[in-house]
């Protein structure tokens, strides 16, 4: 039987976590990764080498690696000391080195994919250099993911956009979406990992036109600086307002509550969320236990990938 081609759109830890579970079911995976990260190692490398951020690409490459070999561990190794290399992941440095050797970030990703013998492919959403800018409910505006999330705790994020606004989508992403049997949106940070992909109108239009099964995976929990006090309906509302009302048809929601903090700490309260509704607007809600019991702010990759394949 021909494997179904699955396109997964997102970024950060949420996307890589899903990919590591999904690869047990299929080799035909296209992981579309947002390119607005400006934190930690990626942020430093963007400034030093005038390049696009390698961090989320690296996470997805290692998540799709054929096995957990020494090479995979090496890509994820992060230096904890050393002038100039402290806090850098070795895989990020290798991607930049491959970009300099081959002449393009696209070819750097291709070569790293061969080195790690990945199942599927990893596709940056764009090869243009781009930042995320946002406006808060109190009217203040900021540019940069990290700053936006920090200030988003003080006043909720109202809307975001790309800077510059005229960046082009990676053509390989559009081809993957056109040929997809299923399109998975998320999981991941709503404002900084999910929505930025759909600020590229070409990607939104391609997903809307697709006849594939389209599933949005709502986050397990609220997130500090991004979605504090959000409901499932709030997640859906913010996403479609920044993309299109027909971006997806089904929403997969966790129905097992494990974690709720009482101490709000410096950056606010985070807790698991669910819904008792079977439909929100035009969207069908499917509820399953997909939570990681040991780390209840994240999905369990095995439960989640199994649930997705059952829906598909």
VMD Tcl script that draws the C-alpha trace (Angstrom):
set ca {
  {0.00 0.00 0.00}
  {1.30 3.46 -0.94}
  {2.22 5.54 2.09}
  {0.17 8.66 2.63}
  {2.13 11.87 2.18}
  {1.83 13.91 5.38}
  {2.77 17.59 5.59}
  {3.33 18.92 9.10}
  {3.51 22.71 9.58}
  {4.92 24.34 12.69}
  {8.16 24.92 14.52}
  {10.01 24.54 17.78}
  {9.83 21.64 20.21}
  {6.19 20.85 19.43}
  {6.88 20.06 15.78}
  {10.04 18.01 16.39}
  {8.29 16.03 19.14}
  {5.48 15.06 16.77}
  {7.87 14.14 13.97}
  {9.80 11.71 16.14}
  {6.57 9.80 16.76}
  {5.12 10.12 13.26}
  {8.19 8.64 11.55}
  {7.29 5.26 13.09}
  {4.25 5.17 10.77}
  {5.53 6.64 7.50}
  {8.64 7.79 5.64}
  {6.62 10.23 3.52}
  {6.74 13.31 5.74}
  {7.36 16.93 4.81}
  {8.09 19.10 7.84}
  {7.51 22.80 7.15}
  {9.44 24.95 9.62}
  {8.92 28.60 10.55}
  {11.92 30.90 10.02}
  {11.42 33.77 12.48}
  {13.35 32.39 15.49}
  {15.75 34.92 17.01}
  {16.60 33.33 20.36}
  {19.66 31.63 21.86}
  {21.99 29.99 19.33}
  {19.82 30.77 16.28}
  {19.61 34.43 17.17}
  {23.38 34.74 17.57}
  {24.07 32.94 14.29}
  {21.54 35.09 12.42}
  {23.44 38.20 13.48}
  {26.97 36.83 13.07}
  {26.48 35.18 9.66}
  {23.53 37.12 8.20}
  {21.62 33.91 7.66}
  {18.25 32.36 8.45}
  {17.82 30.60 11.83}
  {19.02 26.97 11.85}
  {17.68 25.84 15.25}
  {14.19 24.58 14.40}
  {15.49 22.98 11.20}
  {18.10 21.11 13.24}
  {15.49 19.88 15.73}
  {13.34 18.52 12.91}
  {16.28 16.89 11.13}
  {17.30 15.00 14.26}
  {13.67 14.11 15.04}
  {13.36 12.46 11.61}
  {16.78 10.77 11.77}
  {16.66 7.07 10.98}
  {18.01 6.15 14.40}
  {19.33 7.75 17.57}
  {22.94 7.34 16.48}
  {26.00 9.10 17.80}
  {25.75 11.43 14.81}
  {22.22 12.46 15.84}
  {23.35 13.07 19.42}
  {26.22 15.13 18.08}
  {23.87 17.39 16.09}
  {21.90 18.08 19.28}
  {24.94 18.60 21.52}
  {24.93 22.06 23.10}
  {28.11 23.64 24.47}
  {27.75 24.90 28.05}
  {31.00 26.84 28.13}
  {33.69 28.20 25.87}
  {34.12 31.74 24.56}
  {32.18 32.16 21.32}
  {30.57 28.69 21.34}
  {28.79 28.74 24.71}
  {25.05 27.95 24.27}
  {25.45 26.95 20.62}
  {24.10 23.60 19.43}
  {26.73 21.82 17.34}
  {24.13 21.00 14.66}
  {23.42 24.71 14.22}
  {27.12 25.37 13.64}
  {27.31 22.46 11.20}
  {24.34 23.79 9.19}
  {26.01 27.19 8.91}
  {29.27 25.50 7.90}
  {27.44 23.48 5.24}
  {25.75 26.65 4.00}
  {29.16 28.32 3.58}
  {30.60 25.24 1.86}
  {27.70 24.59 -0.52}
  {26.68 28.19 -1.11}
  {23.05 27.92 0.04}
  {21.01 27.06 3.13}
  {18.77 24.87 0.97}
  {21.71 22.66 0.02}
  {22.97 22.70 3.61}
  {19.67 21.17 4.73}
  {19.83 18.60 1.92}
  {23.34 17.52 2.91}
  {22.46 17.32 6.61}
  {19.44 15.21 5.67}
  {21.75 12.72 3.93}
  {24.20 12.69 6.85}
  {21.41 11.83 9.30}
  {19.56 9.53 6.85}
  {16.26 11.16 7.77}
  {12.81 9.76 7.05}
  {11.06 12.41 4.98}
  {12.22 15.98 4.38}
  {12.61 19.23 6.30}
  {11.55 22.40 4.47}
  {12.12 25.95 5.74}
  {8.91 27.91 5.09}
  {10.98 30.59 3.36}
  {14.63 31.17 2.48}
  {14.21 34.93 2.90}
  {15.53 36.64 6.03}
  {12.49 37.65 8.04}
  {11.48 38.78 11.53}
  {8.22 38.58 13.44}
  {6.69 41.86 14.58}
  {3.65 42.20 16.79}
  {1.20 44.56 18.41}
  {0.00 44.09 21.98}
  {-3.45 44.81 23.36}
  {-2.08 47.94 25.08}
  {-1.01 49.32 21.68}
  {2.75 48.82 22.01}
  {4.60 47.27 19.07}
  {7.74 45.13 19.08}
  {9.94 43.33 16.54}
  {11.53 39.98 17.34}
  {10.08 36.74 18.73}
  {11.86 36.80 22.07}
  {10.99 40.42 22.87}
  {7.40 39.91 21.76}
  {6.90 36.93 24.07}
  {8.56 38.74 26.99}
  {6.29 41.75 26.58}
  {3.32 39.52 25.78}
  {3.20 38.55 29.43}
  {2.60 42.18 30.41}
  {-0.09 42.75 27.78}
  {-1.58 40.01 25.54}
  {-0.46 39.76 21.92}
  {-3.14 41.19 19.61}
  {-1.70 40.55 16.16}
  {1.54 39.68 14.39}
  {3.03 40.21 10.94}
  {6.23 39.50 9.03}
  {8.96 42.08 8.52}
  {9.46 42.53 5.62}
  {5.95 41.60 4.51}
  {6.82 40.64 0.92}
  {8.87 37.47 1.61}
  {8.25 34.49 -0.66}
  {7.36 30.97 0.37}
  {9.77 28.12 -0.35}
  {8.45 26.59 -3.63}
  {9.16 23.09 -2.29}
  {6.69 23.77 0.53}
  {3.96 24.65 -1.96}
  {4.67 21.49 -3.96}
  {4.52 19.36 -0.80}
  {1.18 20.87 0.24}
  {-0.26 20.38 -3.26}
  {0.63 16.68 -3.14}
  {-0.35 16.03 0.49}
  {-2.83 13.39 1.61}
  {-2.95 14.97 5.07}
  {-1.87 18.35 6.45}
  {-1.12 18.68 10.14}
  {-0.93 22.14 11.70}
  {0.94 22.20 15.02}
  {1.56 21.56 17.78}
  {3.78 24.44 18.83}
  {3.82 27.97 20.21}
  {0.77 29.61 18.65}
  {2.11 33.09 17.98}
  {5.76 32.27 17.23}
  {5.79 28.75 15.72}
  {2.39 28.21 14.07}
  {0.97 31.54 12.89}
  {4.20 32.84 11.22}
  {3.98 30.09 8.58}
  {0.55 31.31 7.51}
  {1.58 34.94 7.30}
  {3.09 33.73 4.03}
  {-0.06 34.06 1.89}
  {1.17 31.49 -0.63}
  {1.26 28.82 2.09}
  {-2.18 29.74 3.43}
  {-3.69 29.70 -0.06}
  {-2.10 26.33 -0.86}
  {-3.48 24.74 2.33}
  {-6.96 26.19 1.78}
  {-7.05 24.84 -1.80}
  {-5.86 21.39 -0.77}
  {-8.35 18.53 -0.60}
  {-6.20 16.71 1.94}
  {-7.40 15.88 5.43}
  {-6.50 19.02 7.40}
  {-6.02 18.76 11.16}
  {-5.10 21.44 13.68}
  {-3.51 20.08 16.87}
  {-4.41 22.41 19.71}
  {-1.71 22.83 22.32}
  {-1.84 20.74 25.49}
  {-1.42 23.79 27.71}
  {-1.36 27.55 27.81}
  {2.04 29.16 27.32}
  {3.70 31.99 29.20}
  {3.85 35.23 27.24}
  {1.81 33.80 24.36}
  {-1.47 32.15 25.33}
  {-1.97 32.69 29.05}
  {-5.63 32.05 30.01}
  {-6.49 30.98 26.44}
  {-9.24 28.42 25.79}
  {-9.27 25.97 22.88}
  {-11.65 28.38 21.11}
  {-9.17 31.23 21.63}
  {-6.40 29.22 19.94}
  {-8.66 28.53 16.94}
  {-9.84 32.14 16.73}
  {-6.34 33.66 16.70}
  {-5.08 31.18 14.12}
  {-7.89 31.63 11.58}
  {-7.86 35.43 12.01}
  {-4.22 35.37 10.86}
  {-4.81 32.90 8.03}
  {-8.19 31.73 6.63}
  {-11.45 30.31 8.06}
  {-11.03 27.16 5.93}
  {-7.42 26.46 6.90}
  {-8.45 23.17 8.58}
  {-11.54 21.06 9.27}
  {-10.70 19.05 12.36}
  {-9.18 20.06 15.71}
  {-7.47 17.43 17.86}
  {-7.72 18.32 21.56}
  {-6.33 16.64 24.65}
  {-9.05 15.55 27.10}
  {-6.90 14.48 30.04}
  {-6.02 17.23 32.53}
  {-2.88 16.65 34.59}
  {-1.25 19.98 35.35}
  {-2.36 23.35 36.65}
  {0.06 25.66 38.42}
  {-0.99 27.66 41.46}
  {2.18 29.74 41.65}
  {2.11 32.21 38.76}
  {5.79 32.99 39.19}
  {7.54 35.66 37.14}
  {5.91 34.85 33.82}
  {2.38 33.78 34.70}
  {0.26 30.70 35.15}
  {0.29 27.79 32.70}
  {-2.12 24.87 32.78}
  {-3.61 22.11 30.67}
  {-6.67 23.00 28.60}
  {-9.50 21.03 27.01}
  {-13.11 21.59 25.91}
  {-16.44 19.85 26.41}
  {-17.64 20.93 22.96}
  {-17.81 18.59 19.98}
  {-17.80 21.47 17.53}
  {-16.43 25.00 17.67}
  {-17.69 27.13 14.80}
  {-17.35 25.01 11.67}
  {-14.62 22.84 13.17}
  {-15.13 19.27 14.34}
  {-13.48 18.62 17.70}
  {-11.86 15.24 18.32}
  {-10.83 14.62 21.93}
  {-8.25 12.05 23.00}
  {-5.78 11.42 25.81}
  {-2.60 12.65 24.09}
  {-0.77 14.13 27.05}
  {2.71 13.29 28.32}
  {2.12 12.24 31.93}
  {5.74 12.92 32.94}
  {5.88 16.30 31.20}
  {2.25 17.48 31.14}
  {2.86 20.72 29.29}
  {3.67 18.67 26.17}
  {2.04 16.02 24.02}
  {3.09 12.39 24.25}
  {4.62 11.74 20.84}
  {3.41 8.14 20.66}
  {-0.18 8.89 21.73}
  {-0.31 11.91 19.43}
  {1.03 10.24 16.31}
  {-1.28 7.24 16.85}
  {-4.28 9.57 17.18}
  {-3.34 11.41 14.01}
  {-2.98 8.21 11.99}
  {-6.40 7.05 13.25}
  {-7.96 10.31 12.04}
  {-6.20 10.11 8.68}
}
mol new
graphics top color blue
foreach p $ca { graphics top sphere $p radius 0.5 }
foreach p [lrange $ca 0 end-1] q [lrange $ca 1 end] { graphics top cylinder $p $q radius 0.2 }
display resetview
